Amino acid sequence: MTSESASSTTNPPAKPSGSFFNDLRILWHLVVSRATGNTHEERLESFYKGQAGGYDAFRRRLLHGREELFTKLPVNPGDVWVDLGAGTGENAERWGSRISEFRQGYLVDLSSSLLKVAGERIRDRGWTNISTVHADATKFLPPEGAADVVTMSYSLTMIPDWFAAVDQAYRMLKPGGVLGVVDFFVARKYPVDGLVKHPWSTRTFWTVWFANDNVFLNPDHIPYLQSKFETLELAQRRGKVPYIPFFRAPHYYFIGCKPLVENTSPS
Ligand SMILES: C[S@@+](CC[C@H](N)C(=O)[O-])C[C@H]1O[C@@H](n2cnc3c(N)ncnc32)[C@H](O)[C@@H]1O
């Protein structure tokens, strides 16, 4: 199933108290401050450490489609869930009461500041089956050896070796296991049938805009995901960006299934 339409977030609005000052702080980190460091992990931490506390309130208005993805993902009691690039772990809230049914959930990230917020959330909620893991998404494997559900929410565009992260998700999933991805993207100039076309202005503007924050929009995410997983659902949409009038940034969500028979063809 594929679709494209404009969307605005269905998440609850940020708390009004102090939100303008929180926005100013986050905007400073997004627009003015530059990530520094010699490694990917150091650059992530330098980008996030000043905004970890106010991260969720701002990103609720920027990172569209997360609610819908998590509502639609098919999960079963006893499943092992891995969230790659989990950040503050806010997506764990999106399972609602289903979260208690996981055998185990792993919130994997390289930013200690964001994982600290995730750890506090786990303690506050009393989730005994969810844990944080400080690890690289391209290398993590759950101790169980395999996962039933893997999610990546706005993390692929921040992972330089994004194809290695998709490969790792594929590797850790059981045959028949489910992958859910939501992220920004730009279309290929000449997309195949079923994928949306974006004008030059969209492909150029958003690529440059997000690259400023080391968020790399890519026309190959969806084709690569579809080459490895059976597509259960794909939506290609646009959503508002706080403080940017008129323009809407493109995002997609993808729900795919690891084939029961391994796909061994070169991708
Ligand atoms: C835009 S944030 C999204 C966080 C969260 N998934 C959400 O939806 O709010 C991207 C996340 O990916 C993490 N990340 C980037 N590269 C990573 C890597 N190689 N391994 C693990 N996490 C990574 C960042 O630290 C950050 O938390």
The ligand as a Tripos MOL2 file, in Angstrom:
@<TRIPOS>MOLECULE
LIG
   27    29     1     0     0
SMALL
NO_CHARGES

@<TRIPOS>ATOM
      1 C1         16.6570   12.4150   15.1290 C.3       1 LIG1
      2 S1         17.1280   11.3810   16.4490 S.3       1 LIG1
      3 C2         15.6990   10.3390   16.5910 C.3       1 LIG1
      4 C3         15.5230    9.7790   17.9720 C.3       1 LIG1
      5 C4         14.2470    8.9550   18.1770 C.3       1 LIG1
      6 N1         14.2960    7.7360   17.4150 N.3       1 LIG1
      7 C5         13.0300    9.7490   17.8900 C.2       1 LIG1
      8 O1         12.2420    9.3650   17.0290 O.co2     1 LIG1
      9 O2         12.8090   10.7720   18.5670 O.co2     1 LIG1
     10 C6         18.3380   10.3080   15.7330 C.3       1 LIG1
     11 C7         18.9710    9.3990   16.7420 C.3       1 LIG1
     12 O3         19.8490    8.4810   16.0980 O.3       1 LIG1
     13 C8         20.9630    8.2970   16.9530 C.3       1 LIG1
     14 N2         22.0720    7.7380   16.1560 N.ar      1 LIG1
     15 C9         22.7170    8.2840   15.1080 C.ar      1 LIG1
     16 N3         23.6720    7.4510   14.6510 N.ar      1 LIG1
     17 C10        23.6260    6.3400   15.4310 C.ar      1 LIG1
     18 C11        24.3450    5.1170   15.4290 C.ar      1 LIG1
     19 N4         25.3130    4.8580   14.5290 N.pl3     1 LIG1
     20 N5         24.0430    4.1970   16.3650 N.ar      1 LIG1
     21 C12        23.0660    4.4340   17.2790 C.ar      1 LIG1
     22 N6         22.3470    5.5720   17.3170 N.ar      1 LIG1
     23 C13        22.6130    6.5240   16.3970 C.ar      1 LIG1
     24 C14        21.2170    9.6880   17.4920 C.3       1 LIG1
     25 O4         22.0400    9.6960   18.6310 O.3       1 LIG1
     26 C15        19.7930   10.1470   17.7790 C.3       1 LIG1
     27 O5         19.3740    9.7650   19.0400 O.3       1 LIG1
@<TRIPOS>BOND
     1     1     2 1
     2     2     3 1
     3     2    10 1
     4     3     4 1
     5     4     5 1
     6     5     6 1
     7     5     7 1
     8     7     8 2
     9     7     9 1
    10    10    11 1
    11    11    12 1
    12    11    26 1
    13    12    13 1
    14    13    14 1
    15    13    24 1
    16    14    15 ar
    17    14    23 ar
    18    15    16 ar
    19    16    17 ar
    20    17    18 ar
    21    17    23 ar
    22    18    19 1
    23    18    20 ar
    24    20    21 ar
    25    21    22 ar
    26    22    23 ar
    27    24    25 1
    28    24    26 1
    29    26    27 1
@<TRIPOS>SUBSTRUCTURE
     1 LIG1         1 GROUP 0 **** ****
